[in-house]
Amino acid sequence: MTLASFSAASRVTAISRLTALRVPPTVAFAFAVIAIVIAWSLAPGLFTNHSPVVGVTAEKLLSPSAAHWFGTDHLGRDLYTRVVYGTASSVTSALIAVVIAAVAGGLIGLLAGFLGGWVDIVLARLVDVLLAIPNFLLAVIVVTAIGFDTTNAAIATGVSAVAVFARVMRSEVIKTRQAIFVEAAFLMGGSRWHILLRHVLPNASRSVLPLAVLQFGLSILVIASLAFLGYGDPPPASDWGLLISIGKDYLKWPWLVYAPAFVTIATVLSVNRISRWLRKTD
Amino acid sequence: MTNAYLSYAAKRLAQAFVVVLLAYVFTFMVVSILPGDPITNVLRDPQNGFTEDEIRQIIAAQGLDQPIPVQLWTSLSHFVAGDFGRSMRSNRPVATLIAEVLPSTLILASAAFAIALLLAVTIGYGTQFLPKRFGQGLLRGFPSLFLSVPNFVIGLVLIHLFGFQLGLFRVIAPDSFWATFFAAVALGVPVSARIAEVLIANLDKESEQEYASVARGRGLTRMRLFARHLLKPSSLPVITVTALAIGELLGGSLITETVFGRTGIGSLVQRSVSTQDLPVLQAVVSLAAVVFVLVNLIADLVYPLLDPRVKLIGGPRARPTTADDGAVATSVAATS
């Protein structure tokens, strides 16, 4: 085999991989939305000249205009600025929640599926219990126990989602464990740990990724709900849920609710779209 | 009813009982072991004006000076006997507090549930019969959209549009018909999305079946085709997801009741959270677990009666969506 034919072959696979990965327009749009949200959370100062905390009292409750895209709130603060500055906290807390849920749930599912026997039985009951308590109620209880602030709300949201990850991980691990290549690895003398890390984990985690993305969107909603009920950081923080919560007292100026709600919905919709796409391309 | 079914039922019942007990223990652990000391925080709150002596008395009266396993045992045995203890705030029995607000939440939740089902079936119907390019794509996007909207936003939008703009109801009269109706809509929409997702997937599958083509060929009306040949076989997995969605109704009522200013279990929880009234919280969480487990138990028990293909061996619930012909052949379902 010559070098030329080898490189030609590899180019063909590269092209076919690109076509296989062809991104539908809605997904591209979803990625664009997420990119904006990430940019907002990394460098909010680049996107606005106003202050998120200090308002101009003379300009309170203005409707949306070129100067104030989302209008201004009851203290004359630019709402768009508040949304942009609230992004970091809203996004990071959802990320914390997903990491907690995926790591704890993944570990539970991995142990239950891989070890089987009584470990599986005990862990399955634990998962049943977590599933039996309504998610949101569970998050509320946990955040009550550990105290009201946004990080704790994120932890509580993560705890309430552990069961879902444990379930999926367990069934994936069991599926992979029965695969022929795993059996082959056993026969070739691979240790349990080697097989767990080299074969089972990478295969099982493939279906955990779309779930994690989906859960990221859900976590944004749950954390917003907790913030809405006042279990997150108090104002002047400007988490999306908190902004909507403040807006609800000024329903005569509906953009105070609609603008942050729109940003939340657009973000979660985009995340869900990406998750669906990941599941399909897998 | 055969022996196989009865032993299956007994096994599931025992499992359900264990899960409820464990849920109680779990909540107890969460509130008593996690860092932070809500109880003395409340008692030592200067606003309450308890002296150190009184605090000690209260703690002794509630049995909070006992070691945690002892506390757990006492409260668990009371719970099994149906005694939820007393509220730390008002010193009234928790059971009374819950009984006072339960009817309002039941009305809201059952209305929301009815709306969710109706909405899901309507969406399902539309996805089968609307023109492909125009209405169908839109309808298929609905579940995903519904699941992306925080349910307090749905509530606020409804209040803004129908309460403020159209004047259909007033927020200060939360128990009026229209206020209850819109609260139920707000609560039901996310639940309907979960049901609709599963329903649509199954309707699509059923409509490709040969018997569906035959029914179409016989010239059945759309309504009849939908109800008898598509909806009926699709309803089994829908039962499973519906039972799971019940929990969401309970959790969601917390927010919906706050948004609409209703008094109910949700607002009781919210009040108890802000005053850190742990006995009330513990009772509500345990009750929610009881409801959830019961509903799922019923679904599990109804399942094999509706679909004889469902396997009765082992604990896990069979799902007709994934059950292939092999599973049907090997099923040991009630050999009636």
Interface residues (C-beta under 8 A of the other chain):
Chain A: R125 L126 D128 V129 L130 L131 A132 I133 P134 N135 F136 L137 L138 V140 I141 V142 T144 A145 I146 G147 G217 L221 A224 S225 F228 L229 G230 Y231 G241 I244 S245 G247 K248 L251 K252 P254 V257 Y258 A261 T264 I265 V268 L269 N272 R273 R276
Chain B: Q15 V18 V19 V20 L22 A23 F26 T27 V30 V31 L34 P35 G36 P38 S144 L145 L147 S148 V149 P150 N151 F152 V153 L156 V157 I159 H160 F164 G247 E248 L250 G251 G252 L254 I255 T258 V259 V269 Q270 V273 S274 Q276 L281 V284 V285 A288 A289 F292 V293
